[in-house]
Amino acid sequence: MKGQIKENINIIDQTYSLLKNKYKSRFENLVVTEIRIGVYLTAVRLSDGSAGTAATLTEDHPFCKKSSRDFSDLSPLKIKGQRVVDILESQKISPVISSIKTSVLSAVSSKIIQAGNYNIVENRDPIQLIDLNSKKTITIVGAFQSYIRKISQTGNTLYVLELNENSLPAEQKKYFIPSDKYLTILPFSDIVIITGQTIVNGTIDELLAAISPRAKVIVTGPSGNILPDILFQNKISIIGTIRITDPDVLFDIVSEGGAGFHLFEYCARKICILRDNEA
């Protein structure tokens, strides 16, 4: 679901506030040492060696007026060397900066998540952890092809919320619901699977507000690798994300237009982070 950037991204803001309150000493002196902004993914490496990823968001317009040209601290050639704190507290708003902030937040979160204080299932996809055998209403936010194919073969009612109907092949268009119609679907869904890209573009807040408290909610994708506490406090049951195993290869893949599935093939493995009350 690609949409406009929201000026108040609560999940991001609350997660950063939690990091500052509990873990500030771990990252207050860190700086960005490497960054790649690819077609699909943005990746950063920090001075402690940790790496993070997020979906790449882009501007909607194909040109930039001279008066809008940006040469500030978060513009090209000025990002490396920036303090993590300065990036995460920047008030500048743009799709690219949102991608950078989320990837930095992911990098900061990665070592905390790996420390073992969370319920983590290795080498599993979230869809392997949910019951698809009883008839339910399942909504996927984002055109996750593998999930759509698997769920469509079951007896469940399936909806796919997407901005662009052409993101779905012809045989899947029957599941399409325009993303701005989310209020007609989400309150009645038993299972909701949300792309992590909604964390980056800020639409996750509206989506979570519309979801029934009884629903099982999953966030999945490379953009979901942020400290999970705030997500768990806001209806999320399972976070399907990645653990980077080879950062050097990660940056090559991002530079060459790689997507999430390339990461799993070459430089990352799947993990699921479960809320405490999840089996």
N, C-alpha and C positions, 0 to 999 in steps of 0.2 A: 504494500500500500504506500505509494509515493504521494505525499501531500505537502502542503506548505508547512514551513517551520512555524511552530507555535512559540510565542514569546516566553511563555512560562511552561517549561518542561518539568513537571513536578517530580517524576520518577528520577530524572537525572539530578535535579537540585537536592532532593531528599537523600539520595544515595551519596552524593558528595558531602552533604552535611554530616551524615553518619560516619563517613571515612575521616573527616576532620576531627570529629569528636572522639573516635576510638583509635585511629591509626595515624594521626598526623605526623608523628615522628618517623614513620616509615617512608614518607614520600615528600616531606616539605622541602628537602634539598635536592630532589631529583630534577633532571632536565631531560628534554627530548634530544636523543642523539641521532635518530634516524627516522625518516618518514617517507612513506610512499602513498600516493593517492592515485589509485587505479580506476578503471572504468566501473568496476563493481565493488571493490573493497578499498578501504583505507587502513594502513598499518603503521604503527609507531613502535619504536624501541626506546626505552628509557635508560638512564645512566646506570641503573642497577642490573641491566640486562633483560629486564622483563619486556614482553611484547604484548600488544593489544591490537584488536581489529574492530572494524565497524563497517557497515554498508556505506558506500559513497553516494552522497546526495549531490545533485547538481542544480544549477540555476535553471529556471524555466525559459529565460530569454536567451537568444543566441548571440547577443551583442552587449557591449558595455559602454554606456555614455562616458565621455571623458571625465565628467564631473563625478562619476561613481567609481573611478579607478582607485583601487586600494593598494597602498604601499605600507600599511601599518604592520604591527608586530606579528600578526598571524597571516601575512601574505607570503608569497613564494620567496625563498632564500632567507626568510626571517623566522622560520619556525624552529629549526634545529637550534639547540642552545636555550630555548625558552624554558623557564621553570614550569613544572607541572602545575603548581598552584596558580601561576599567572594565567595559564591557558584555561584551567577549569573555572577560574573566577572572572574571565573576560566577559564583558557585557556585549561584545560584538555578536550580531546574529546574521548568519547566512547558512545555506545548506552545507557548504564545505566546512565551515567552522564547526557546525554541529557534528559532522563526521569525525573531525579531528578530536573534539572534546570527548566523544564517546569512545574512540579508540584509546585515548589517554586514560580515561576512566577504566577501561577494560584492562590496560596494562597494569595500572595501580592495583586493581582488584585481583589480578591473576595469582600473585604469590600468597595473598590472604586466603583465597579460595583453596589453593593447594596445601595450605597449612594443616588441613584435616579437620577443621571445625564444622564442616558441613557434611550432609549425607550425600555422598557422590557415588553414582553407578558408572563404572567405566565401560567404554566401548559399546554403548547402547544408544539407540535412538528413542526419543520419547514415545513414539507410536508403539514401540514394543512394550511399553509399560502401562498401556491403557487397554481396557476391555472393549473389544469391538464386536463381541458376540451377541450381546443383547441390543435390541433396537433402540437407538438413541438419535437425537438430532445433533449433528456435528457441524460446526462452522469453522472453516479455515480462513484466516485473514492473510491473504497473499497466495499467489498461485504456486504452491508447493506441489510440483508434479508427482513426486513419489507418494506423497500423502494422499493426493486426490485419487491416484490409481488404486492404491490399497484400500482406501475407505469406500470407494465406489463399487468395489467388488463384494462388499458386505451388505447386510440388510439395513444399514443405517440411513437416515435422511441426511443428505449432504448439501451444504451451501458453501460457496466460495466468494468471499467478499474481496473485490478487486476494483481498482480504479479504472483499469483498461480491460475491456472484454477480450481484446485480441491477445492478452497474455495467456489465454486458454486456447488449446487446439479445438477444432470443431466439435469433436466428440465429447468435450467437457463443458461446452458453453451452456448446457442445460443446468449446470450448477451455479452459474454466474449470478451474483447479486451486486449491483453497483455499490461501491464502498460508502457512498453518502446515505445509503439505506440501512446502515448498520443497526439503527434502533428498531427496525422491524424484524430483525433476526436474532441478535445477540441475547436479548432478555429471555428468549425461549429455547436457547441452546443448552444441551446437557454437557457437551464438551466443546471447548473453544481452543483452537491452535492458532497462535498469533506469531507472525514473523517478527524477529528481533529488530527489523528495520523500523518498526513503529516506535521503538525506544529512541532511535536517532532522530526521526522527524517529529517526535512529540505527540503523535496521534494515539499512543497507547493509553494516555490518561482518559480520554473520552471513551475509548473502547472498554476499559476496565470498569468505568462508572456504569456502563450499560449492561454489563454481564450479571446474571443472577448469582447470588451468593452460593447457591447450591451447585453451580456448574464446576466442572474440573477444567482448569485453565492452564494452558501450556504456552510458554514462550520458547521459540526455537530459532537457531541460526547464530552465526558468528558474532552478531551485534549484541547477543544476550549475555556475554561473558563479563558482566559487571557484578559487584557485590550484591548478592541476592536478597538481602534482608528486607529491603523496602518492597521489592516485587512480591515476596512472600506475605508481607503485611497487606497487600492489595490484591488478594484473590488468586495469585499465581500458585499452582501446586507443583509444577515441574518446569525446570529450565533446561532445555536441550542446547548445549553449546559446545565449545571446543577447548582442547588443551593443546597449545602450540608445542610441538616437539622439535622443530628445526626452524628457528627464526630466520636464518639466512635464506633458506629456501622460500619461506613465507614472503620475503620482500621481493624475491625474483618473480614469484607467481603473481603478486599484486601488480608489479611493474609490467607484466606481460598480459594483463587483462584477465587474470584468473578470477574464478568465482568460488563460492564455498565448497563445492564438490571437488575442486582441484586441491583445496587444502587437505581434505580427508585422504586424498590419494597420496600426497607427497610430504606433508609437514605437520599434520595435526591429527588428533584422534577425538572421537565423539565422547562427551561425558554428559550425564544427566545429574543435575543438582535437585534433590528432592526436599520439599518442605518437611519439617520434623514429623508431622502426622501422616505422611505418605508411607504406604507399605513399601 
